[in-house]
């Protein structure tokens, strides 16, 4: 979307690149590799595993690779770093004859890869090993299923919340937000009251900023949806973003900026920059997930995290963001890749990941361990793990209609339309027309 600033996707696309061995890719994209060598003198199999290019991610993946090789000395792991978008970079690897064995997935393109047959079904392995998902986040496991098959394994999950600047709260004499997602005194009305006390127009300081691209959380909180179902497009799949409840959600987002003026306008957002608007101390409460451990570099003020408010008389709700791993359907090393996927869901790799501040563990026991709870800041990491009780999967299908939907949403975000219900009605009509065309082109009846 034109005004979503630096979304999770864009942040990951632009993150710093590390490693060695640059290789040319298709369409001007490249990838890099980092080898984690096996023990000398062993006959080895090379397992090629994709990773994101954030410095912390690379360090964690290298550490986990070494952990795996300690118990599997005959495996050499080659970490393949993406340097463009996750979906495009891995498509390049596959199309360019340089395929990985283990793919690195987010739901926003995982189902598209599944629909195209890129992912190896894991059910036969699960059955042969009597593998169970006991103790693994159920909502994360369900998100890895597609067309009644298990096509990936969850690694990390991360609902978002409001990181908040404790110094600004202290200076204004405002109590910190509650840490309980079900707190009766933490509704959007309460947030607006709090944000008003933290807003200083002369200093261009704002009480709150809610990222546009996180709008599904507001839909869920109001009982609305983008689509009638997620994952696989069926004959009955429809865009239902034109509901009265959805209009209320988008109206709330607008009111924060235009009516209550406790959040930066679309123009001010551009001036303040991306997540810098929180790091610079100009926003008291900022919506983001634990994955952005860049906040740990803040030295000018203390910060913590609190739940999103809920709509009065409704249950809390938030969106589940996650990172999964899958086996490439053409991998010659599928058996080893499956063993590696199982290893990723054991205690040590999960603890190594969360200890860096990266997201929340898919293995639930880790989220009550010191590796997670004592990895500070923020002090209240438990807010992120507690959010899993209220997390909803991203509203994603196995084909992408963002280019149809987003221009309508941008009109709402950028305040270029006063008719939110009418804009959503047109958005739904256009997306449904695109869905009909997709079904016709793909023989879905």
N, C-alpha and C positions, 0 to 999 in steps of 0.2 A: 504494500500500500504506500502511496506517496507520502503519507505523514506518519508512518509508524516509527520514525527515527531509527534507532539502532536496535532492531529486534534480535531475538536469540539467533535466528537464522543468519542475519546480517553480521552480527557480532562474530559468529563462528566463521563466516566467510572471510572476514577481514583480519582475523587474529594473526599474531606473529608466527612466522614460519621458522622451524628449526630442523636440523638433520642434514643429511648429505646425499649425494648421488642423484642430482636432478635429471629427470628423464622427460623428453618432450611428449606431450599429449595431443589429442585431437582438439580442434577448435581453439587453439591457443592456450589450453589448460595444461597444467603439468602436475606431476606427482613426485614425491621424494620417498626414499627408503632409508630405514635405519635397521641395521642388522644386529640382532642380539644373538651372539654366537653360541653354539652348543659346545659341550665339553670336547676337548681335543681327542683325537684317536677313535672317535665313535663314528659308525656309519649313520648318517643323519638323513632326516627328511626335513625339507624346508617348508614351514607353514607360513603363508603370507597373510598377514592380518592388517586390515585398514584401521587407521587412527585419524582423529582430527589433528589440526596443526597448532592448537594452543599449547604453549610451552609446558604448562602443568599437565595437560593431557598426555603429552609425549613422555614426560618423566614418569608418570604413573604407568603408562602402557609398557615402558621399558622395564620398570620394576616388576610388574606382573609377569612379563615374559620371562624374566630371570627366575621368578618363583616357580613358574611352570616347568622351566628347564631343570630346576633342581631335582624334580621328581620324574622328569622325562628327558634325560640327558641325550637321547638320540633324536631330539627335535630341535631344529634351529628356527627361530622365529624371525621373520623379516617383516618389520613394521612399515607399511606403505602409507605415507602421509598425503592427505588431500591438500590441495592448495587453491581450490576453487570452491564452489558450493559442493556440499556432500553428495547430492544426487548426480550432478554433472561430472564431478571428478571420478566417481566410481563407474559411471557409464563409460567414460573415456578408458578407464582401465580395462573394462570388459570388451569394448569395441576395438581397442587397440591391440588385442592379442596379449595383454599383460594382466590376466585376471588374478585377483586375490582369491584365497580360499575362504577367508572370513570377512564378511561385509559389515559395515558400520552404519547403522540405520537409525533414522527417526521415523515416526509414524507418517509424517507429511510426505514422504516418498516411499516408505516401506510397502504400502499397499499397491502402489503403482508398480514397483518391482515385482511384487507377488503376482499381480495380474499379468505381467509379461513373462512369467515363468523363470525369473532370475533366481529365486530362492528355493533351496532344497527343503522339502517337507521333513520334519524331524520326528514324526509320529512313530516310524518304525524303530528308530533309535530309542525313543522314550519307552516303547513297549518292550523292546529286547532287554533293556537295562532295568526294567521296573522302576523307572525314574519317576519321582513324585515332586510336586512343587510345594510341598509342605514348608511353611515358613517363608515363602516368597510372596511378595505383595500380590494379592489376587487380581487387583485392577491392572497391574502391570502384566501379569501372565495373560489375562484376557485380551489385552491390547496386542499381544503377539500372535494371536490366532487370526486366520483369514480363511474363509471358505471351508470352515470346519477342520482346518489343519493348523498345526503348530509350525509356524514358518520362521520364528526367531526366538531368541531368549533374551529376557530383560537383563540389563546390567545396572543402570542407574535410573532413578526416577527423581522428579523434582517439581512438585507443586510450587507455586510462587506465593509470596506474601508481600507485606509492606516493610521494606527496610526503613528505619527511621533514625533521624539525627538527634541523639539524646541531648546534645548541647543546645540545640534550638528549643527543644521542649523545656529544658531547665531554665534557659534565659527568659522564656515567656511564662514560667511558672505553671506549665501545663502538665498534668499527670501523663505518664507513658500509657500507650494503649494496652489493653488486657492481652494476655498471652493465650487465652482460651478461645478456640474457634466458636464455641457456643455461648460466649459471654453475652448476657442479655443487654448489657450496656455498650455493646459494640456493633451497632447498626450503622447504616450509611448516614442516618440523621446525626448520630453521635460523631461520626467522622467529620461531617461538614462543620459541626460546632467546634470540634478540635482544630480542624484545618483553618477555620476563620481566625482563631487566636494566634495561629502560626504564620499568617500571611501578612506581609509588609510590602505594599505596592511601591512605596518610595525606594525601598532597598531591593526591589525586584526579587523578593523572597516569597515563595509560595508554600502553602501548607501541604499540598499533595500533588502528585502527578501519577496518573494511571496510564500505562502504555496502551496506545490504540490497538496494537496487535494482540493484546490480551483480552479483547472484547468478549470471546466466548465465555470467560468466567462470569461476566455480568449477565450474559444470556442465561447461563445455568442458574445463577442466583435468582433470576426472575421467572424461572420455569420455562425458558424458551430454548430453541435449538436452531442450528443452521440448516441441517438436513433431517429428514424423517428417519434416517438410519446412517450409520457410519460404515466404513470399510468397503464392502462390495456393493457396487451399483446393481440394483435389481429393477425389475419392471415397475415397482411401486416407489422407488426412491424419488423424493421430491425435495426441493428447497422450500423450507418453511420459515424463513427468516422474516416473513411479513406478518408475524403474529402481533397482537397488541402487547404481549409481554416483551417481545423483542424491542418494540418501539419504546417501551418504558426503560429498558436497559440502556439504549442509546441516548435517550433523553437525559438519564442520570449523568452519563459521561459528558454531555454537552452542558448540563446545568453546573457541574463542577467548575467549568471554565467560564461560561457566559453569564450565568445567573448569580452564583455565589462568588465567583471570581477567586476561588481558592486554589485553582490549578492554572498553569500557564496556558494561554491561548495557543492556537496552531502557529501563529507568528512567533510568539515568545519561545515555543518549543524549538523552533529552528535556530533562534538566537542563542539559546542556552546549550544547544548541542545534545549529544546522546546521553548516556548514563553519567556524563560529566556533570549534568545538572544536579545530581545528588552528590557526587564527589566534591563539587565546588562549594557545597554548603548552602545552595540556593533553593533546595526543595527539602521540606521536613520529612515527608513520607513519599516513598518511591516504590512502585510495583516492580519486583523482580524476583528471580529464583536464586537458589544457593549456588548454581553453576557459575555465576559471575563473581569468582573469587578475587577479581580485580579490586573489589571493595576492601579487601584485606590490606591494600596498600595505603589506605586512608590514615593520615597521621594528624590531621587538623581537628578532628572531632571524634567522639565515641558514637558508635551506632549499634543497633540491635535489629531484630526482626519481630514483627507482630502479624497476626492473621489478617486477612481481608475482612472487612465488616460484612455482615449479612443483611439481607433485606428483611425488614421487620415482619415477623410472623412466618418467615420461611427458614428452611434449614440452610446452614452454610454451604458453600459450593466454591470450587476452584477447578482449574484445568490441570490435567496431568501432562507434564512434559517428560520425555524419557529418551533414553539411548539404549538401543538393542543391538545384538549381534546375530548374524545369520550365516549359513553356509551357502556359498555360490553353487548353483545347481550343476555346474560343470566342473567342480573341483575334483581333482584326482586324489585329494587327501581328505575326503569327507569324514572318514572314521576318526582321524586325528583331530580334525576340526571340531567334531562333536565332543570329543574328550576335552578339548580346550574350552568349549562353551560351558560345559558342566563345571569346569574348574573356576571359571569366572564368577560363578554363583556360590563359591565357598567363602569361608570367613576371611582368610587372609587377603585375597584380591579385593573383596568388598571393603574391608577396613582400610586398605591402602588408598583406595579411591576417595572415601569420605574424609579421611584424615587431612587431605589436601584442601578441603573446602569445596570439592566438586560434588554437588548434588546430594542425593539421598540414596541409601543402599536399597537395592531390590530385595536383598536378604534382610528380612525385618529385624532379626535379632541384633544386627549390627547397629541399628538405629537407637538401641538402648545401651550401646557400649561406650566406653570412654573415647574410643577412636572417633566416634561421631559427636557425642555430647560435649566433649572437652576440646573439640577442635574449634577454637574461637579466634576472632569474632565470627558470627554473632554469639552472644551468650546463650540465647534461647534457640539453639538449633532444633529443639523439640517441636517448635512451631511448624517447621517444614515437614517433619515426619508425621506429626499429628494430622497434617492436612490431607494425608493419604485417605483418611476416613471419608473425606468430602470431595475427593478428586474425581473428575469426569474425563474420559478420553477426549483428545482433540477431535473436533468435527471434521474428519478427513475421509475422503472416498478414494477409490482406486483409479481415479482420473482427476486432474486438477482443473478447477473452474475459477481460480483466483482472478484470472484476467477478465472474467465476466463480472464477478461479484465485487471486486475491490474498487473499481471506479465509483460505484454507487456508495460504498462505505466511505470512500475518501471525501465525497461531497458532504457527508455528515461530519466526519472528523475535521474537515477544513472549514466548516461552517458556511458552505456555499449553497446550502439548501435549508429552507425553514420547514420543509414538509418531510419529517422523518417517516411517518407511516407511508406516505406516497412513494418516497424514495425506496423504502424497503419492499414495497409492493412491486415496483419496477425491477428491483434487483432479483426478487424471487421469480418474476416472469421471465427475465432474461436467462437466469441460470437454469430454469426448468426447460426452456427452449434448447439450451445447450445440452442438457441431459438427454432430452429426446433425440437430438441429433447424434449424440454419442451412442445411445442404444441402437439407433438405426445403423450406424457405421460398424458396430461391433456385434450385431446380431443378438442383442439382449432383448427378449420379449417377455 
